[in-house]
Amino acid sequence: MLKVAESIVDRLKAVGTEYFFLLTGGDQPLWIALHEANIKMVVARSENSAVYMADGYARASGKPAIVYGQAGPGAANVASALADPFWAQTPVIALTGANSTKTDYIGEYQSLEQMSLFAPVTKWNGIAANASRVPDLLTLAIQQAMAGSRGPTHLDVPKDFFGQETDYHSLSRSFLHQPAPIPPDTSTVEDACRILLAAEKPVILAGDGVLRSGAGDSIQALAETLNIPIATTMGGKTSVPAEHVLNIGVIGRYSSKAANDLVSESDCVLVVGSRLGGLATRGYSIPNRRAHIVSINTDPNVFDVSYPTAVKLLSDAKLTLDAINQRVSDTSTSSAIQKWTEYAKERVTEWRYNLNEAVDAVASSSVLSPLTVLKSMSRYNNEITLVADTGYMAAWTGVLFPTVRPNSYFRAIGSLGWAFPASLGVQLARNEKVVCVTGDGGFGYHLADIETAVRYRIPVVIVVFNNNGLVFEYHEQKYRHGGNVIAEANDLSDVDYSAVGRALGAEGCRIRTKDEFEREFRSALENEKPTVLDVVIDREAFPPVTNFERVVERTI
């Protein structure tokens, strides 16, 4: 006989769980069982940040990650933070305590109907009706999180169950068995090849499904065989090295202008592992509506949703690309495609020239530009994993930081403030140094977790782009709303976040010049303590976003 808490821990050990992310809240039998099993409890300063840590860990490791919240407000906070792993299709398993079954419906303290909170942000959502069901339901929650299109799941366990004994037998091995990848249909592969080879201006678009399938080499091989340009979504950014001669850059709202223009001009797009959502398609305007879309995806629900799909390949990305590669291996590239690809290379060369010009233009500015900072950071792109917030931070880093290795860049899908706690989870999963890039607006969400990083000796480097405000909003008002700038909606105080970091036990330095940044960034990478670099930047600097194209000339 084992207590329910012990059976939970046994199931977690069976799938190789190393960390349990949480903010503690009353379920003592569970903490005892975790401690005795040597599963490390990572106690965050809020349930939201615990979820983001679990999300970062799962994204970086590929393993399921467990997060806990206590009954009532703890569970509500967990649910509110699950949106980002839901959008990112990350296997985060939320385990929440619920009030004792003896106090249902009689007004107990912190009593809340929790299941409905989790319904919109999970792919499976369950509650244990009796103690004996808990281990099997946890197994189901983990299996569902890892199966098919991955995503968060949730199990609600009344707190009086954790200490109860149950007739349970320990598991000696993992119960996770990944199904074999889905091979493509041969005739559909033929259809895809026919359309691709008939095109005059084809482009391959790599989404995050390329990374999940491990298909980076396969997509590069196809591009090289047919001499076709490759664009990426933000999520698929690291599937192709930035320096690859056929890589034309990131498309969408946060994008390279050259990549957007080229995909807009294309007559056929081979979409690999992308849902073609609003961010990636610049509000469903890229590709153009005349282009033939050939889509490879394991989720049938993505076809014909945002774009009509000429050929639908419901199959694994790597297996499908390998099948297409085999089919076209002896094919000669048409003169039209050769001309198109040379044109694409010229456009990318021009874009890179414009970027270098922009970097040189701000090199001697009195206030640091993010362009200067990113150029300095890019020298270490083969040594670090970068974790970025949403908004301007995603645009600056996602488009302009040149990645060279798969899965070396992670970003918030939509939740401002995600990056810092997520970077702690990423660092726990990685041997190389992890660098978080956030703004002063995003960093403010989870400042207290500097103490978490110090307590667990997680040596992340936090680069804060500090421009004293929510500057995306400021630019929207200045350039798209007639200059009607409302300071109280945008401006933040001038806070030295490096001093905050030092007060909480981290290293820290405020930076105003290029030389200071280069010196302190190198030092931070060598440091074994978490470090906050508060970088004062120009609030007028524009990242590569499409929002202001009608009012401000865009060159990059």
C-alpha positions as CSV (number, residue, x, y, z in Angstrom):
1,M,0.0,0.0,0.0
2,L,1.2,3.5,-0.9
3,K,-0.2,6.9,0.0
4,V,-1.7,8.7,-3.0
5,A,1.1,11.3,-2.8
6,E,3.6,8.5,-3.0
7,S,1.8,6.9,-6.0
8,I,1.9,10.3,-7.8
9,V,5.7,10.6,-7.2
10,D,6.2,7.0,-8.4
11,R,4.4,7.8,-11.7
12,L,6.6,11.0,-12.0
13,K,9.8,9.0,-11.4
14,A,8.7,6.5,-14.1
15,V,8.8,9.2,-16.8
16,G,12.1,10.6,-15.6
17,T,10.8,13.7,-13.7
18,E,13.7,15.7,-12.2
19,Y,12.0,18.9,-11.3
20,F,8.6,19.8,-9.8
21,F,7.7,23.4,-10.3
22,L,5.3,25.0,-7.7
23,L,4.4,27.5,-5.1
24,T,3.7,25.4,-2.0
25,G,0.3,25.5,-0.5
26,G,-0.7,23.0,2.2
27,D,-0.5,19.5,0.6
28,Q,2.3,18.3,2.9
29,P,2.1,14.5,2.1
30,L,3.1,15.5,-1.5
31,W,6.1,17.5,-0.4
32,I,7.3,14.7,1.8
33,A,7.0,12.1,-1.0
34,L,8.8,14.4,-3.5
35,H,11.6,15.0,-1.0
36,E,12.0,11.3,-0.2
37,A,12.1,10.4,-4.0
38,N,14.8,13.1,-4.7
39,I,12.6,15.0,-7.1
40,K,13.8,18.6,-6.9
41,M,11.0,21.0,-5.9
42,V,11.6,24.4,-7.6
43,V,9.5,26.8,-5.5
44,A,8.8,29.9,-7.5
45,R,7.5,33.2,-6.1
46,S,4.1,32.9,-7.9
47,E,2.2,30.1,-9.6
48,N,2.4,32.0,-12.9
49,S,6.2,32.0,-12.9
50,A,6.2,28.3,-11.9
51,V,4.1,27.6,-15.0
52,Y,6.5,29.5,-17.2
53,M,9.5,27.8,-15.6
54,A,7.8,24.4,-16.4
55,D,7.1,25.6,-20.0
56,G,10.7,26.7,-20.5
57,Y,12.0,23.4,-19.2
58,A,9.6,21.3,-21.4
59,R,10.4,23.3,-24.5
60,A,14.1,23.0,-24.0
61,S,14.2,19.3,-22.9
62,G,11.3,17.9,-24.9
63,K,10.2,16.1,-21.7
64,P,6.9,16.6,-19.8
65,A,7.1,19.1,-17.0
66,I,4.9,19.2,-13.9
67,V,3.6,22.3,-12.2
68,Y,1.5,22.5,-9.0
69,G,-1.0,25.1,-7.6
70,Q,-2.9,24.9,-4.4
71,A,-6.7,25.0,-4.2
72,G,-8.5,28.2,-5.1
73,P,-6.2,31.2,-6.0
74,G,-3.2,28.9,-6.7
75,A,-5.2,26.9,-9.2
76,A,-6.6,30.1,-10.8
77,N,-3.1,31.5,-11.2
78,V,-1.9,28.2,-12.8
79,A,-4.8,28.3,-15.2
80,S,-4.2,31.9,-16.3
81,A,-0.5,31.1,-17.1
82,L,-1.2,28.0,-19.2
83,A,-2.2,30.0,-22.2
84,D,1.4,30.3,-23.4
85,P,2.2,26.6,-23.2
86,F,-1.2,26.0,-24.8
87,W,-0.3,28.2,-27.8
88,A,3.2,26.7,-27.9
89,Q,1.9,23.1,-27.7
90,T,4.1,22.4,-24.8
91,P,3.6,19.3,-22.5
92,V,3.0,21.0,-19.2
93,I,1.0,18.9,-16.7
94,A,-0.8,21.0,-14.2
95,L,-1.6,19.3,-10.9
96,T,-3.8,21.3,-8.6
97,G,-5.1,20.6,-5.1
98,A,-8.8,21.1,-4.5
99,N,-10.6,21.6,-1.2
100,S,-11.5,18.5,0.7
101,T,-14.5,16.5,-0.5
102,K,-15.9,16.8,3.0
103,T,-16.3,20.5,2.5
104,D,-17.9,20.7,-0.9
105,Y,-20.7,23.2,-1.3
106,I,-20.6,24.5,2.3
107,G,-18.6,27.7,1.7
108,E,-15.1,26.5,2.7
109,Y,-12.2,29.0,2.6
110,Q,-10.8,29.4,-1.0
111,S,-13.4,27.0,-2.4
112,L,-13.6,27.3,-6.2
113,E,-15.0,25.3,-9.1
114,Q,-11.6,24.8,-10.8
115,M,-12.3,22.6,-13.8
116,S,-13.9,25.3,-15.9
117,L,-10.8,27.5,-15.4
118,F,-8.6,25.0,-17.2
119,A,-11.0,24.0,-20.1
120,P,-9.8,26.7,-22.6
121,V,-6.1,26.2,-22.0
122,T,-5.7,22.4,-21.9
123,K,-6.1,19.5,-24.3
124,W,-7.2,17.2,-21.4
125,N,-8.8,18.3,-18.1
126,G,-9.8,15.8,-15.4
127,I,-10.7,15.5,-11.7
128,A,-10.1,12.6,-9.4
129,A,-13.5,11.4,-8.0
130,N,-11.8,9.1,-5.5
131,A,-8.3,8.5,-4.2
132,S,-7.7,5.2,-6.0
133,R,-8.1,6.9,-9.4
134,V,-5.4,9.4,-8.9
135,P,-2.3,7.5,-10.3
136,D,-4.2,6.3,-13.4
137,L,-5.6,9.7,-14.1
138,L,-2.1,11.2,-13.7
139,T,-0.8,8.7,-16.2
140,L,-3.5,9.7,-18.6
141,A,-2.7,13.4,-18.1
142,I,0.9,12.8,-18.9
143,Q,0.2,10.6,-21.9
144,Q,-2.3,13.1,-23.3
145,A,0.2,16.0,-22.9
146,M,2.8,14.1,-24.9
147,A,0.6,12.5,-27.6
148,G,0.1,13.9,-31.1
149,S,0.0,17.7,-31.1
150,R,1.4,18.2,-27.6
151,G,-0.1,20.6,-25.1
152,P,-1.0,21.2,-21.4
153,T,-3.2,18.9,-19.4
154,H,-4.7,19.3,-15.9
155,L,-5.6,17.0,-13.0
156,D,-7.5,18.2,-10.0
157,V,-6.9,16.3,-6.8
158,P,-8.9,17.0,-3.6
159,K,-6.4,17.7,-0.8
160,D,-7.8,15.0,1.5
161,F,-6.7,12.4,-1.0
162,F,-3.0,13.0,-0.8
163,G,-2.5,11.3,2.5
164,Q,-4.9,8.4,1.9
165,E,-3.5,4.9,1.2
166,T,-4.4,3.1,-2.0
167,D,-3.8,-0.3,-3.4
168,Y,-1.0,0.6,-5.8
169,H,1.9,-1.2,-7.3
170,S,5.0,0.7,-8.2
171,L,6.0,1.1,-11.8
172,S,9.4,-0.2,-12.8
173,R,9.6,1.5,-16.2
174,S,8.2,4.4,-18.2
175,F,4.6,4.2,-19.4
176,L,5.3,6.7,-22.1
177,H,5.3,5.1,-25.5
178,Q,5.4,7.5,-28.5
179,P,3.5,6.3,-31.5
180,A,5.4,5.7,-34.7
181,P,5.6,8.9,-36.9
182,I,2.9,9.0,-39.6
183,P,4.4,8.2,-43.0
184,P,3.0,10.2,-46.0
185,D,0.6,8.9,-48.6
186,T,2.6,8.1,-51.8
187,S,0.1,9.5,-54.2
188,T,-0.1,12.7,-52.2
189,V,3.6,13.1,-52.2
190,E,3.4,12.8,-56.0
191,D,0.8,15.6,-56.1
192,A,3.1,17.8,-53.9
193,C,6.1,17.2,-56.1
194,R,4.1,18.0,-59.3
195,I,2.9,21.3,-58.0
196,L,6.3,22.2,-56.5
197,L,8.2,21.4,-59.7
198,A,5.7,23.3,-61.8
199,A,6.2,26.5,-59.9
200,E,8.4,29.4,-61.1
201,K,8.8,31.2,-57.7
202,P,8.6,28.5,-55.0
203,V,9.4,29.0,-51.4
204,I,9.7,26.6,-48.5
205,L,8.3,27.8,-45.2
206,A,9.7,26.1,-42.0
207,G,7.5,26.2,-39.0
208,D,8.0,24.9,-35.5
209,G,6.8,21.5,-36.6
210,V,10.1,21.1,-38.4
211,L,11.9,21.2,-35.0
212,R,9.5,18.9,-33.3
213,S,10.0,16.3,-36.1
214,G,13.8,16.7,-36.1
215,A,13.5,17.6,-39.8
216,G,16.0,20.4,-40.1
217,D,18.5,18.5,-42.2
218,S,15.7,17.1,-44.4
219,I,14.3,20.6,-45.2
220,Q,17.7,21.9,-46.0
221,A,18.5,19.0,-48.2
222,L,15.3,19.6,-50.2
223,A,16.0,23.3,-50.6
224,E,19.5,22.5,-51.8
225,T,18.4,19.8,-54.2
226,L,15.8,22.1,-55.9
227,N,17.6,25.4,-55.2
228,I,14.6,26.8,-53.5
229,P,14.7,29.7,-50.9
230,I,13.7,28.9,-47.3
231,A,11.8,31.3,-45.1
232,T,10.9,30.5,-41.4
233,T,8.2,31.4,-39.0
234,M,9.4,32.8,-35.6
235,G,8.8,29.3,-34.1
236,G,10.7,27.6,-36.9
237,K,13.6,30.1,-36.8
238,T,16.3,27.7,-35.6
239,S,15.4,24.9,-38.0
240,V,17.8,26.4,-40.6
241,P,21.1,28.2,-39.7
242,A,20.9,31.9,-40.3
243,E,24.0,31.8,-42.6
244,H,22.5,29.1,-44.9
245,V,22.8,30.5,-48.4
246,L,19.1,29.7,-49.1
247,N,17.7,31.1,-45.8
248,I,15.8,34.3,-46.6
249,G,14.7,35.1,-43.0
250,V,11.7,35.2,-40.8
251,I,8.3,36.2,-42.1
252,G,5.2,37.7,-40.5
253,R,4.5,40.8,-38.4
254,Y,7.9,40.4,-36.7
255,S,10.0,39.9,-39.8
256,S,12.7,40.5,-42.3
257,K,11.4,42.9,-45.0
258,A,13.2,40.8,-47.7
259,A,11.5,37.6,-46.5
260,N,8.1,39.1,-46.4
261,D,8.5,40.6,-49.9
262,L,9.8,37.3,-51.4
263,V,7.1,35.1,-49.8
264,S,4.5,37.7,-51.0
265,E,5.8,37.3,-54.6
266,S,6.0,33.5,-54.5
267,D,3.6,31.3,-56.6
268,C,4.0,28.2,-54.5
269,V,4.7,27.7,-50.8
270,L,5.6,24.4,-49.2
271,V,4.5,24.9,-45.6
272,V,6.1,22.5,-43.2
273,G,4.8,22.4,-39.7
274,S,3.1,25.7,-39.5
275,R,-0.6,26.6,-38.8
276,L,-0.2,29.8,-40.9
277,G,-1.5,31.9,-38.0
278,G,-1.9,35.7,-37.9
279,L,1.6,36.5,-36.6
280,A,3.4,34.3,-39.2
281,T,1.3,35.6,-42.1
282,R,1.2,39.3,-41.2
283,G,-2.5,39.2,-40.6
284,Y,-3.2,36.6,-43.3
285,S,-1.7,38.7,-46.1
286,I,1.5,36.6,-46.7
287,P,1.6,34.4,-48.8
288,N,-0.6,36.0,-51.5
289,R,-4.0,34.3,-52.1
290,R,-2.9,33.2,-55.6
291,A,-0.1,31.0,-54.4
292,H,-0.5,27.2,-54.3
293,I,-0.1,26.0,-50.7
294,V,1.3,22.5,-50.1
295,S,1.0,21.8,-46.4
296,I,2.7,19.2,-44.2
297,N,1.3,18.8,-40.7
298,T,0.3,16.2,-38.2
299,D,-2.8,18.1,-37.2
300,P,-5.7,17.8,-39.7
301,N,-7.3,20.9,-38.2
302,V,-4.8,23.3,-39.8
303,F,-5.7,22.6,-43.4
304,D,-7.9,25.0,-45.3
305,V,-8.4,27.2,-42.2
306,S,-6.4,30.4,-42.9
307,Y,-5.5,29.5,-46.5
308,P,-6.9,27.2,-49.1
309,T,-4.6,24.1,-49.3
310,A,-3.9,22.6,-52.7
311,V,-2.1,19.5,-51.3
312,K,-2.6,18.3,-47.7
313,L,0.0,15.9,-46.3
314,L,-1.2,14.6,-43.0
315,S,2.1,13.1,-41.9
316,D,5.4,13.5,-40.1
317,A,7.5,16.4,-41.4
318,K,10.8,14.4,-41.6
319,L,9.3,11.3,-43.2
320,T,7.4,13.5,-45.7
321,L,10.4,15.7,-46.6
322,D,12.6,12.6,-47.0
323,A,10.0,11.1,-49.4
324,I,9.8,14.3,-51.4
325,N,13.7,14.4,-51.5
326,Q,13.8,10.8,-52.8
327,R,11.2,11.6,-55.5
328,V,13.0,14.8,-56.8
329,S,16.7,13.7,-56.2
330,D,17.3,13.4,-59.9
331,T,15.3,16.4,-61.0
332,S,17.0,19.3,-62.7
333,T,16.0,22.8,-61.5
334,S,14.2,24.8,-64.1
335,S,15.7,28.0,-65.4
336,A,12.8,30.0,-63.9
337,I,13.5,28.7,-60.5
338,Q,17.2,29.4,-60.9
339,K,16.4,33.0,-61.9
340,W,14.0,33.3,-58.9
341,T,16.5,32.0,-56.4
342,E,19.3,34.3,-57.7
343,Y,16.8,37.2,-57.3
344,A,16.0,36.1,-53.8
345,K,19.7,36.0,-52.8
346,E,20.1,39.5,-54.2
347,R,17.2,40.7,-52.1
348,V,18.7,39.1,-48.9
349,T,22.1,40.6,-49.7
350,E,20.5,44.0,-50.0
351,W,18.6,43.4,-46.7
352,R,21.9,42.5,-44.9
353,Y,23.6,45.6,-46.4
354,N,20.7,47.7,-45.1
355,L,21.0,46.1,-41.6
356,N,24.8,46.7,-41.5
357,E,24.2,50.3,-42.5
358,A,21.6,50.7,-39.8
359,V,24.0,49.2,-37.2
360,D,26.8,51.5,-38.3
361,A,24.4,54.6,-38.2
362,V,23.7,54.1,-34.5
363,A,27.2,52.9,-33.4
364,S,28.1,56.3,-32.1
365,S,24.7,57.4,-30.7
366,S,24.6,58.9,-27.3
367,V,22.0,56.3,-26.2
368,L,22.5,52.6,-27.0
369,S,20.4,51.1,-29.7
370,P,19.2,47.5,-29.5
371,L,21.0,47.0,-32.9
372,T,24.3,47.6,-31.2
373,V,23.5,45.3,-28.3
374,L,22.3,42.5,-30.6
375,K,25.4,42.7,-32.8
376,S,27.6,42.3,-29.7
377,M,25.5,39.4,-28.5
378,S,25.5,37.7,-31.9
379,R,29.2,36.9,-31.5
380,Y,28.2,34.2,-28.9
381,N,25.4,32.7,-30.9
382,N,27.1,29.3,-31.0
383,E,27.5,29.3,-27.2
384,I,24.2,30.4,-25.8
385,T,20.5,29.7,-25.8
386,L,18.4,32.8,-26.1
387,V,15.0,33.2,-24.4
388,A,13.0,36.3,-25.4
389,D,9.8,38.0,-24.3
390,T,6.9,38.8,-26.6
391,G,6.4,42.2,-28.4
392,Y,9.5,44.2,-29.3
393,M,11.8,41.8,-27.6
394,A,10.6,39.0,-29.9
395,A,11.0,41.2,-32.9
396,W,14.5,42.4,-32.1
397,T,15.8,39.0,-31.3
398,G,13.7,36.8,-33.5
399,V,14.6,38.6,-36.7
400,L,18.0,40.0,-36.0
401,F,19.8,37.5,-33.7
402,P,21.4,34.9,-36.0
403,T,20.9,31.4,-34.7
404,V,23.1,28.6,-35.9
405,R,21.7,25.5,-33.9
406,P,18.3,23.9,-33.6
407,N,16.3,24.8,-30.5
408,S,18.7,27.5,-29.4
409,Y,16.0,30.2,-29.4
410,F,12.7,30.3,-27.5
411,R,10.2,33.1,-27.2
412,A,7.0,34.0,-25.5
413,I,4.1,33.1,-27.8
414,G,1.9,35.8,-26.4
415,S,2.4,36.4,-22.6
416,L,4.5,39.4,-21.7
417,G,6.8,38.6,-18.7
418,W,7.2,35.0,-19.7
419,A,10.8,35.2,-20.7
420,F,12.6,35.5,-17.3
421,P,10.9,32.7,-15.5
422,A,11.0,30.5,-18.6
423,S,14.7,31.1,-18.9
424,L,15.2,29.6,-15.5
425,G,13.4,26.4,-16.7
426,V,15.4,26.4,-19.9
427,Q,18.7,26.8,-18.0
428,L,17.7,23.8,-15.8
429,A,17.4,21.7,-19.0
430,R,20.6,23.0,-20.7
431,N,24.3,22.8,-20.1
432,E,25.2,25.9,-22.1
433,K,24.6,29.4,-20.9
434,V,21.0,30.8,-21.2
435,V,20.4,34.5,-21.9
436,C,17.1,36.1,-21.3
437,V,16.2,39.2,-23.3
438,T,13.3,41.2,-21.9
439,G,12.2,44.8,-21.5
440,D,11.6,46.8,-18.4
441,G,7.9,46.2,-18.9
442,G,8.2,42.4,-19.2
443,F,10.8,42.1,-16.5
444,G,8.6,43.8,-13.9
445,Y,6.1,40.9,-13.9
446,H,8.3,38.4,-12.1
447,L,11.1,40.4,-10.4
448,A,10.8,38.4,-7.2
449,D,12.1,35.3,-9.0
450,I,15.6,36.8,-9.1
451,E,15.6,35.4,-5.6
452,T,14.5,32.0,-7.0
453,A,17.4,32.0,-9.5
454,V,19.8,32.9,-6.6
455,R,18.4,30.3,-4.3
456,Y,18.7,27.5,-6.8
457,R,21.9,28.8,-8.3
458,I,20.5,29.1,-11.8
459,P,23.1,31.2,-13.6
460,V,21.0,32.9,-16.3
461,V,22.0,36.2,-17.8
462,I,19.1,38.7,-17.9
463,V,19.5,41.5,-20.5
464,V,16.9,44.1,-19.8
465,F,16.3,46.6,-22.6
466,N,15.3,49.5,-20.4
467,N,13.5,52.4,-22.1
468,N,11.4,53.4,-19.2
469,G,8.1,52.4,-20.7
470,L,5.8,50.1,-22.7
471,V,7.3,51.5,-25.9
472,F,5.3,49.4,-28.4
473,E,2.2,51.2,-27.1
474,Y,4.0,54.5,-27.2
475,H,5.0,54.0,-30.9
476,E,1.4,52.9,-31.7
477,Q,0.1,56.2,-30.3
478,K,2.8,58.3,-31.8
479,Y,2.7,56.9,-35.4
480,R,-0.7,55.4,-35.9
481,H,-3.0,57.5,-33.7
482,G,-2.1,61.0,-34.8
483,G,0.6,61.6,-32.2
484,N,-1.9,61.3,-29.4
485,V,0.7,60.0,-26.9
486,I,-0.8,59.3,-23.5
487,A,2.1,59.1,-21.1
488,E,0.2,57.6,-18.2
489,A,-0.7,54.6,-20.4
490,N,3.0,54.0,-21.5
491,D,5.6,55.5,-19.2
492,L,7.3,53.7,-16.4
493,S,9.7,55.0,-13.7
494,D,13.4,55.0,-14.3
495,V,14.4,51.9,-12.3
496,D,17.9,50.5,-12.2
497,Y,17.0,46.8,-12.4
498,S,20.6,45.8,-11.9
499,A,20.3,47.3,-8.4
500,V,17.1,45.3,-7.8
501,G,19.1,42.2,-8.9
502,R,21.9,42.9,-6.5
503,A,19.4,43.5,-3.7
504,L,18.0,40.0,-4.3
505,G,21.4,38.4,-4.3
506,A,22.3,38.4,-8.0
507,E,25.1,40.1,-9.8
508,G,24.1,43.3,-11.7
509,C,25.4,46.2,-13.7
510,R,23.7,49.2,-15.3
511,I,25.0,49.8,-18.9
512,R,25.0,52.8,-21.1
513,T,27.7,52.3,-23.7
514,K,28.8,49.6,-26.2
515,D,32.1,49.0,-24.5
516,E,30.4,48.6,-21.1
517,F,28.0,46.0,-22.6
518,E,30.7,44.0,-24.3
519,R,32.7,43.8,-21.2
520,E,29.9,43.0,-18.8
521,F,28.1,40.6,-21.1
522,R,31.3,38.5,-21.5
523,S,31.8,38.6,-17.7
524,A,28.2,37.5,-17.1
525,L,28.6,34.5,-19.4
526,E,31.6,33.4,-17.3
527,N,29.8,34.0,-14.0
528,E,28.2,31.1,-12.1
529,K,25.6,33.4,-10.5
530,P,22.5,34.9,-12.1
531,T,23.3,38.4,-13.5
532,V,21.1,41.3,-14.4
533,L,22.4,43.6,-17.1
534,D,20.2,46.8,-17.1
535,V,20.8,48.2,-20.6
536,V,19.6,51.8,-21.1
537,I,18.3,51.9,-24.7
538,D,16.8,54.5,-27.1
539,R,13.0,54.4,-26.8
540,E,12.8,55.8,-30.4
541,A,14.5,52.7,-31.8
542,F,12.2,50.7,-34.2
543,P,12.4,46.9,-34.3
544,P,11.7,45.0,-37.5
545,V,7.9,45.0,-37.2
546,T,5.2,45.6,-39.9
547,N,2.9,47.8,-37.7
548,F,4.3,51.1,-38.9
549,E,5.1,50.4,-42.6
550,R,2.6,52.9,-43.8
551,V,4.0,55.8,-41.8
552,V,7.7,55.0,-41.4
553,E,9.9,53.8,-44.2
554,R,11.2,50.3,-43.5
555,T,14.6,49.1,-44.7
556,I,15.1,46.0,-42.5
